[in-house]
């Protein structure tokens, strides 16, 4: 099932392709477009941190990352995280989209493409783990129909040394079918 989950996904001009070394330079530029955002991420893809974070992301460890394309332009990244095929669960995260595409419904298209695909290949629960300070991402998953399950207190230490409380959100097929 994992091979079916981590497939390239397409919807018109939107493409999610497996993130690989060849995307490094273009993604570095995209991630440098909003250096302030990285303070609420658990790792930084901003200048000075990009290469180490990119290496970790493509290095496996329970991550299946995508490069996000709008037409021929690489505009961001996202990933399947913690796929557990025996429990039929996966997290969507490590998402970043260039600032000029925010607020225009593009992120919603990315998430809908991923969610539709995950449920189609047999996933029964999709999770989102969001820094409690990240109101924008919380609002976005609420719009998708995700339910807030609770807060994982002091769940991780971010790249800045901040001890993060993480909101846990989930989406089940029955939540999605009413969308």
C-alpha positions in Angstrom: 0.0 0.0 0.0 2.9 2.4 0.7 4.0 2.2 -2.9 0.5 3.1 -4.0 0.3 5.9 -1.5 3.6 7.5 -2.6 2.6 8.0 -6.2 3.0 11.1 -8.3 -0.3 13.1 -8.2 -1.8 15.4 -10.8 -4.7 17.8 -11.1 -4.5 20.1 -14.2 -1.5 22.3 -13.8 -0.9 21.1 -10.2 1.6 18.3 -9.9 3.1 16.6 -6.9 6.3 14.7 -7.8 8.7 12.8 -5.6 11.1 15.3 -4.1 14.7 14.5 -5.2 18.1 16.0 -5.3 17.5 17.7 -8.6 14.9 19.9 -6.9 17.3 21.3 -4.3 18.3 24.5 -6.0 14.8 25.5 -7.1 13.3 24.7 -3.7 16.0 26.6 -1.9 14.9 29.8 -3.8 11.2 29.1 -3.1 11.9 28.6 0.6 13.9 31.8 0.9 10.9 33.8 -0.3 9.5 33.9 3.3 12.3 33.6 5.9 10.0 34.7 8.8 7.7 31.7 8.5 10.4 29.2 9.6 10.2 30.2 13.3 6.9 28.3 13.6 8.2 25.2 11.8 10.0 22.4 13.6 12.9 22.7 11.2 14.0 25.6 9.0 14.4 25.5 5.3 15.5 29.1 5.3 18.9 30.4 4.3 21.7 28.9 6.4 19.6 25.8 7.3 18.2 24.7 4.0 20.8 22.1 3.0 20.7 20.2 6.3 16.9 20.2 6.4 16.6 19.2 2.7 19.1 16.3 3.3 17.0 15.1 6.3 13.8 15.3 4.3 14.9 13.3 1.3 16.9 10.9 3.6 13.8 8.9 4.5 13.0 8.4 8.2 9.3 7.9 7.7 9.0 10.8 5.2 7.8 10.6 1.7 8.3 14.1 0.3 6.9 15.8 -2.8 7.9 18.8 -4.8 4.8 20.9 -5.6 4.6 22.3 -9.2 2.2 24.8 -10.6 2.7 24.3 -14.3 6.5 24.1 -14.8 7.3 26.2 -11.7 8.3 24.5 -8.5 6.3 26.3 -5.8 6.7 24.3 -2.6 6.9 21.0 -0.8 4.7 18.7 1.2 5.0 15.1 2.5 3.4 12.0 3.7 4.8 11.5 7.3 4.6 8.5 9.6 2.8 6.2 7.2 1.5 3.2 9.1 0.0 0.8 6.6 -1.0 -1.7 9.3 -3.1 1.0 11.0 -4.0 2.6 7.7 -2.9 6.0 8.9 -0.7 8.8 7.6 0.1 12.4 8.4 0.3 15.2 5.8 2.9 17.7 6.8 6.2 19.4 6.0 4.1 21.7 3.8 5.3 25.0 2.5 4.0 27.0 -0.5 5.5 30.1 -2.0 3.9 33.3 -0.5 2.5 34.4 -3.9 0.2 31.4 -4.0 -1.1 31.6 -0.4 -4.7 32.7 0.1 -5.7 31.8 -3.4 -7.0 28.3 -2.8 -3.8 26.6 -4.0 -3.0 24.9 -0.7 -6.6 23.6 -0.6 -6.1 22.0 -4.1 -2.9 20.4 -2.9 -4.5 19.0 0.2 -7.6 17.8 -1.6 -5.5 15.9 -4.1 -3.5 14.2 -1.4 -6.6 13.4 0.8 -8.6 12.0 -2.2 -5.6 9.8 -3.1 -4.9 8.6 0.5 -8.5 7.5 1.0 -8.6 5.9 -2.5 -5.6 3.7 -1.6 -7.1 2.5 1.7 -5.9 5.0 4.3 -8.6 5.4 7.0 -7.2 8.2 9.1 -5.2 11.3 8.0 -3.4 13.3 10.7 -2.2 16.9 10.8 0.3 17.9 13.5 0.4 21.7 13.8 2.3 24.1 16.0 -0.2 25.7 18.4 1.2 29.1 17.3 0.3 28.4 13.6 -3.2 29.8 13.3 -3.1 29.8 9.5 -2.5 26.1 9.2 -5.1 25.3 11.9 -7.7 27.3 9.9 -6.7 25.6 6.7 -7.3 22.0 8.1 -10.5 23.1 9.7 -11.7 24.2 6.3 -10.9 20.7 5.0 -13.2 19.2 7.7 -10.4 17.9 10.0 -11.3 17.6 13.7 -9.1 18.7 16.5 -8.2 15.7 18.6 -6.2 17.5 21.3 -2.8 19.0 22.1 0.4 17.0 22.5 2.0 19.1 25.2 5.8 19.8 24.9 5.7 17.4 21.9 9.0 18.5 20.3 11.8 20.9 20.4 12.0 23.0 17.3 15.2 24.1 15.5 15.1 27.4 17.5 15.1 25.5 20.8 11.4 26.3 21.4 9.5 23.6 23.3 6.5 23.2 21.1 2.9 22.2 21.9 1.4 20.4 18.9 -2.2 20.4 18.0 -3.3 17.0 16.7 -6.0 17.0 14.0 -7.5 14.1 12.1 -9.6 13.5 9.1 -11.7 10.4 8.5 -13.4 9.3 5.3 -16.8 10.2 6.8 -15.6 13.7 7.6 -14.3 14.0 4.0 -17.4 12.6 2.3 -19.5 15.5 3.5 -17.2 18.1 1.9 
